[in-house]
Amino acid sequence: MQTYADYLVVISPPGEILKAISRYKQASVNTIGHFEGMYSTAQIIITHQTRCKPYLVNPVIDLMANRLGTMPPIELQINGFNFFNNGYTAKTIYAVIERTDRTDTWFKLLQKQMGIRIKGFVPHIAIAKNIPVTSFNKLWPNFEGRAWSETFIASHLTILHKDTFVEYCEWRVCRELFFANRLREMF
């Protein structure tokens, strides 16, 4: 019996975007060498919950599924690159999910329907995560000012899980929660 599990709730982009992100990651490896997350799947992470009891989480996921089924899917636009500071010693380069009033409202509604609150949430897809500043300084000129524009529909959330205390445990799909089956006006 599973005693504790970690959960990761994500929006997965379609295959062509996954391939493009993979190419950007490989080009980054060619420039700076190996880094954390170079083989990780491209996704927009909504929330990461650690050390949860599965028997308590499963009813919450069922409730969330019902609530998310009332939300429309959303069209998201990737528009270039940016970076986060991870303290003073590391940075993360990511693909920007363009923020509009519509997407900001949609992500707020998503958080409300999920029963979570994320302060300062910035939707993004990590490319080179938590790299040392020296590596960032070498890599960032390859991304700075580079244009990349792709659009995709976020039609569902994927809930991944893994055992909390098992070393080298991989994330597995727990559930996929679908939004309403068509785009519609939210307001």
C-alpha positions in Angstrom: 0.0 0.0 0.0 1.2 3.5 -0.9 1.7 5.6 2.2 2.6 9.0 0.8 2.6 10.3 -2.7 3.7 13.5 -4.5 1.4 15.0 -7.1 2.2 17.3 -10.0 -0.6 19.0 -11.9 0.4 20.1 -15.4 -0.9 21.3 -18.8 0.9 19.3 -21.5 1.4 21.1 -24.8 0.9 19.1 -28.1 3.6 17.0 -29.8 5.0 19.6 -32.1 5.7 22.0 -29.2 7.2 19.1 -27.2 9.6 18.4 -30.1 10.6 22.1 -30.4 11.3 22.4 -26.6 13.3 19.2 -26.9 15.4 20.7 -29.7 16.0 23.9 -27.6 17.1 21.7 -24.6 19.5 19.7 -26.8 20.9 22.9 -28.3 21.4 24.2 -24.7 23.2 21.0 -23.7 25.5 21.5 -26.7 26.3 25.0 -25.4 26.6 24.5 -21.6 26.7 20.7 -21.1 24.4 18.7 -18.9 21.9 20.4 -16.6 19.0 19.6 -14.3 15.8 18.9 -16.2 17.4 18.4 -19.6 15.4 15.3 -20.2 12.2 16.4 -18.4 9.0 16.6 -20.3 7.9 20.1 -21.5 4.8 21.2 -19.5 3.2 24.1 -17.7 3.3 23.2 -14.0 0.2 24.4 -12.2 1.0 23.0 -8.7 3.2 20.5 -7.0 1.9 18.9 -3.8 4.2 16.8 -1.7 3.8 14.0 0.9 0.0 13.5 0.5 -2.1 10.6 1.6 -3.7 9.1 -1.6 -6.9 8.1 0.1 -7.4 11.8 1.0 -6.4 13.1 -2.4 -8.6 10.9 -4.6 -11.9 12.4 -3.5 -10.4 15.9 -4.0 -9.4 14.9 -7.6 -13.0 13.6 -8.2 -14.4 17.0 -7.0 -11.9 18.8 -9.1 -12.8 16.8 -12.2 -16.4 17.9 -11.9 -15.5 21.5 -11.4 -13.0 21.6 -14.3 -15.5 19.9 -16.6 -17.5 23.2 -16.5 -14.5 25.3 -17.6 -13.8 26.0 -21.3 -10.4 25.0 -22.8 -8.2 27.9 -23.5 -6.0 28.9 -26.4 -2.4 29.6 -25.2 0.2 31.5 -27.1 4.0 30.9 -26.7 5.7 34.2 -27.4 9.5 34.2 -27.1 11.7 33.5 -24.1 12.5 34.9 -20.7 14.2 33.8 -17.4 13.6 33.6 -13.7 16.2 34.2 -11.0 16.6 31.2 -8.7 18.2 33.1 -5.8 21.7 34.6 -6.6 23.4 31.5 -7.9 21.0 30.1 -10.6 18.5 31.0 -13.3 15.8 29.3 -15.4 15.3 30.0 -19.0 11.7 29.4 -20.2 9.3 29.8 -23.1 6.9 32.6 -22.3 3.1 31.9 -22.3 1.7 35.2 -23.4 -0.4 36.8 -20.7 -3.6 38.6 -21.6 -6.7 39.6 -19.6 -8.4 36.4 -20.9 -5.6 34.0 -19.9 -5.1 35.7 -16.5 -8.8 35.4 -15.8 -8.8 31.7 -17.0 -5.8 30.8 -14.8 -7.5 32.5 -11.8 -10.6 30.5 -12.4 -8.6 27.4 -12.8 -7.0 28.0 -9.4 -10.4 28.7 -7.9 -11.9 25.5 -9.4 -8.9 23.5 -8.1 -9.2 25.0 -4.6 -5.7 26.3 -4.6 -4.1 29.7 -4.5 -0.7 30.4 -6.2 0.8 33.8 -5.5 2.6 35.4 -8.5 1.8 32.5 -10.8 3.6 32.9 -14.2 2.6 30.3 -16.7 5.7 29.1 -18.6 7.5 26.1 -20.1 11.0 25.5 -18.6 13.8 24.9 -21.0 17.0 25.2 -18.9 16.0 24.9 -15.3 18.0 26.1 -12.3 21.3 26.5 -14.2 24.3 28.2 -12.6 24.7 31.9 -13.5 27.9 31.2 -15.4 26.1 28.7 -17.6 23.2 31.2 -18.0 25.5 33.9 -19.1 26.8 31.6 -21.8 23.4 30.3 -22.9 21.1 33.4 -22.6 22.5 35.2 -25.7 21.1 32.3 -27.8 17.6 32.9 -26.5 17.5 36.7 -25.9 15.4 38.4 -28.5 14.8 35.1 -30.4 11.3 35.0 -31.8 9.2 31.9 -31.3 5.4 32.0 -31.7 3.2 28.9 -31.3 -0.5 28.6 -30.4 -2.1 25.5 -28.8 -5.3 24.6 -27.0 -5.1 23.6 -23.3 -7.9 21.0 -23.3 -7.1 19.2 -20.0 -5.0 18.9 -17.0 -2.8 15.9 -16.3 -2.2 14.8 -12.7 1.0 13.0 -12.2 2.1 11.1 -9.1 5.0 9.2 -7.6 5.8 7.6 -4.3 7.2 10.2 -1.9 9.9 8.1 -0.2 11.0 5.9 -3.1 14.4 7.0 -4.5 14.5 7.5 -8.3 10.8 7.0 -8.6 9.4 8.3 -11.9 6.2 10.4 -12.4 3.2 8.4 -13.6 -0.1 9.6 -14.9 -2.7 9.4 -12.2 -5.6 11.1 -14.0 -6.4 13.4 -16.9 -9.1 16.0 -16.1 -10.8 17.5 -19.2 -12.3 20.9 -19.6 -15.6 21.4 -21.4 -15.5 19.9 -24.9 -15.5 23.2 -26.8 -14.2 26.7 -26.7 -16.7 29.2 -25.6 -16.9 32.7 -24.4 -16.2 32.9 -20.6 -17.8 36.3 -20.2 
